[in-house]
Amino acid sequence: MEVKQDKAWQQAIGCLPPLRAAQLAALDGQGEVEELRLRAGYPPSVRIAGEERALDLAPVTAQELREVLSRAARYSVHSYAESLRHGFVTLAGGHRLGVCGTAAEENGQVIGVRGLSSVNLRIARQITGVAAQIAPWIGNGPPQSVLLLSPPGLGKTTLLREWVRLVSDKGYPVAVADLRSEIAALSDGVPQFAVGCCTDVLENCSKKQAALMLLKTMSPALLAFDEITAPEDVEAVSLCAHCGTAVIASAHAADVDDLRRRPVYRALLALGVFGRAVVIERKGKERCYRMERLEERTCSS
């Protein structure tokens, strides 16, 4: 039986050594794979619908992991020193290679990872099937601030990208602070994902600095951030609030109650910017979305 080829999968595995890439190019069900994990001494495994499954292939070697990182970094690892300090390399197409091993520290700060023990290749895909559900939440008027919530790996970035596209295609200027080049995945200045006709993208810049630049130069009606994780990110949201710009951002939390328990997010909510949150959950193999109003703590679907 002929295996159905998935463009995103084929692009992502391009960072693998040729023999391993050839093996995985013939993987059945590749269009459903969310992550590919390579661990030294073990066969490769894939994550589908939140479950990890080992593949019947030869174990991964330490040399193979080193080659994967070199190829992902285009044989210039030092050029990716800043992102590797945070444990990842972003590939063309928005795919992300996370790395684990022995952390190298300097003055108490992680400066990279040596002696690789495993890598996690997260597959980025454009998914437009949620448009019909989220369009009523977006509405037809000026953009409103919203927070996207879920545990890791449930598609916050994918949902954020689609929200940006829909707002932008309504004619509202949208600015994207794309720190890890995953939302738009610029290539020669052209987004590789559909992010809308009125969207401006700034990559590889901290959220706070990106907010300062984009607010001054692009006059967005909506500014998009992915993954609020630190006090500096909260400051970026605060800058937008003081300029009257709506914000869409994502956060790692199972739901609003989980969000409120975390100090960084309590500070974020205290700004009063976000009146609504979209919670992403997995039910079986499907992702489900619900809107929750943060002030009233009531839910609608």
N, C-alpha and C positions, 0 to 999 in steps of 0.2 A: 504494500500500500504506500502511495506517495505521501511524504510528509509535507504538511502545509507550512510554508515558510512565513516567518514573522519578521518584518523589516527591522523593528526595534531590537529584537533578539540578535539578528545577524549583525547589526551594527555594533551592539555592545560587546559581543564575543570577539570582535576584531582585535581587542587588546590581548587576547590569549595567544600562547605559542601555536604555530600553525597546526601541529598534530592534534592538540587538544581542541582547537577551534573547529577542525574538521569533524571530530567526533561529535561535538555539541551542535554543529550545524544541522545534523540529521536527527536531532532530538524530537520526539513526538510530543505534541502539545506545547511547543515552545511559546506560542502566543499567550499562554496562561501563566508563564513563569514570572514571578515578581523579583526574585533574587537568585543568584548563583553563588554558592559558597565553595571556596577551595581551602582545605585545611591540610597542612603538611602531614603525610602519613595516612590520610584517609581518602576514599573516593570522593569526587565532586558530589554536591547535593544541590537540589533546587527547592525553592519555596513556592508553593502554589496554594492559593486560598488560605494562607496562614500556616500551612503545614510543611515541614521540611522532609524531603524525600531523597534518600541516597540513590545515586546512579550506579549501574553495573559497569563501572569503568576502573581503570588502573588508578592506584592511589596517587595523590598529588605529592610532588617533591619540593624541597626547599628551593632548589634551583629554578623550578617552574614558577614559584611565587615571585622570585626575584625578577624573572623575565617578564612576568605579567606586569609588575610595577614599572619596569623600564619601558615596556611598550606603551603602557598607559600614559607615562610621562614623556613619551616621544623621545626616549633615550636622553633626556635632560632633566633628571630628577631634581637638581638644584633649582630649576625654574619653577618647580611646584612646591618649594620649601614652605611657603606660607600655608597652603592648603593641607600639606602633609603634617604641619604642626597641629592641625585639627583632626588628623587621622583619615584624610580622604584625598582622592584626585577625581576631578570631574572630567568626563570624557566628552567627545563630540556627540551631540544629540541629547545631552543632559543626563546621561547615565553616570552613576557615581560608584567609584571603587573605594570601599572602606578597607583600611589595613589594620592588622593587629600583629603584635610581636613584642619586642623589647623597646620600651620607650626611652628615648635619649633626652636627658634634661640638662638645662643650663640655667643657673641662677634661679632654680625652683620652677622654671617654665619648661614645658615639653617643646622640644625643637624638631622632633621627628620620631620615626619608628624604624628601628634596625632589627636584624635577625627576624624577618617576617615569619609568622606562624600560620596566618590565615588571611584571606581577603574575602570581601563580600561585594559582589557586583550587583548593584541595584538597577533594574531595567526601567527606564523612563518611557512612558507611552502617552500619546495624546488620546484622551478618552472624552468623547463628546456626549455620551449617552445620558449624562446627568442634567443636560441643559433644560430639558422640559420640566424637571422637578425644581431646579433652583431659579428659573426665570421668574416665577411669581414672587419669590423672596427678594429678587433684585428690583422688580417693579419697573416703571417707566420714568420716574422722576430722577432727580439728582442722586448720585451714589450715596449710600449710607454705610457707616462702619459696621464691620462684622468680624467675628473671631471664629476660626475653624479649629475644632478640637478632635483629637483622636490619639490613641497610643501610636508609637512608631509603626510605619509600614502599612497604614490603612488608606493612604492616598490623599493626605492633606495638600501636598504640592499640586497634585493632579486637579483637585477641586479648586484650589486657588487660581490655577492657570485658566480653568474654564470660566470662573467668575470674572476674572480680568477680561477675557475675550468677549463675553457677553456685554459687559459694561462699555468696553471700548467700541464695540460695533454699534452701540446706540449713539455714538458721537461724542461721548464724554472723554476728555483726555485722562489717560491713566499712566502713572509712572511705576515702574517695577524696580525695586532694589534687589537685584539677583546676585547675592553674594557668592553662591556656589555654582552659578551658571546652569541651574537646573530648571528654572521656570521658563525662560525663553530659549536658552541654549544658542546664543548668538554664534554665527559662523560668518566671518567677513562682514560683520555688522547686520546680518540678516537673521531674524529669529527662525530656528528650526522647528519650533512649535507655533501653532496658531495662537497668538495673544491679542489679536484685534488690530483694527486699522488705525486706531488713535492711541497706540501704546508706545511709550518711550522706555528704554531699558538701560540701566546702569549696572554693570557686572563688576565682580571682584572688589567690592568696596564695602566697608562696614556699614551696618544699617544706619547708625547715627550720622556718619559722614555722607552717606547716600541721601538721607533725608534732607540734610542741609543743602546739598547741591541740587537735588531735584526740585525742591520747593522754590528755590531761587530762580532756576533756569527753565523749568518745564511747566509751571503753574498747573499741576494736576488737580483734577476733581477727586481722584482716588489714588492713593499710594499703597502699593502692595509690598508686604514683607513676608518672608517665609521663616517660620520657626523662631518665635520670640523665646530666648533662653537666658538672657542676662540683663542686669540692670541697665546697661548701655542701650540695649534694644528697647527697653521701656522708655528711655529718654528720647529715642527716635520717634516713638509713637506720640510722646508728649509734644514734640516739635510740630508734628502735623496738626495736633489738636489746637495749638495756639495759632495756627495759620488757617484754621477752618477747613482743613482738607480731610476728607473721609479716609479711613484706613481699613484695609483687609489684611489680616495677619493670621498665622497659624500658631498653635501651641500644643505641646505634648501633655494631654490630659484625657482621662477616660470620659469625663463629663464635667459639668459645671461645679459639682461638689468637689471633685478631685482638683479642679482648677483653683478653687478658693482655699484649699489647704496649703498651697505652695506660696512661699513668701514673695517670689518674683512676680507671680501672677496676681497676688493680692495687691501689690503695688500697681500693676497694670490696670486692674479693675478700678482701683481708687481714682484713676485719671478721669473716669466717667466717659471715656471715648466710646466704649462698646456697649450698645444696648441689646445686641443679639449675638447668639453663638450658634453655629451649625455643628452638631455632634455627629461624627462618623462612627458607625458600628459595623461589625461583621455578623451576619446571621447566615450560618451555613457557609456557602461559597460566595454569597452576595454581600456587597457593601450597602448599608442603609444610611439615610441621612434624615436628621430631624432638626427643626429649628427650635431653639430655646431662648426665651427672652430673659436676659440677665437680671433686670430689675424685678420683674414679676415672678420669675422662676416658673413660668408655665410653658407647656410644650404644645407644638402643633406640627402636623405632618403635611 
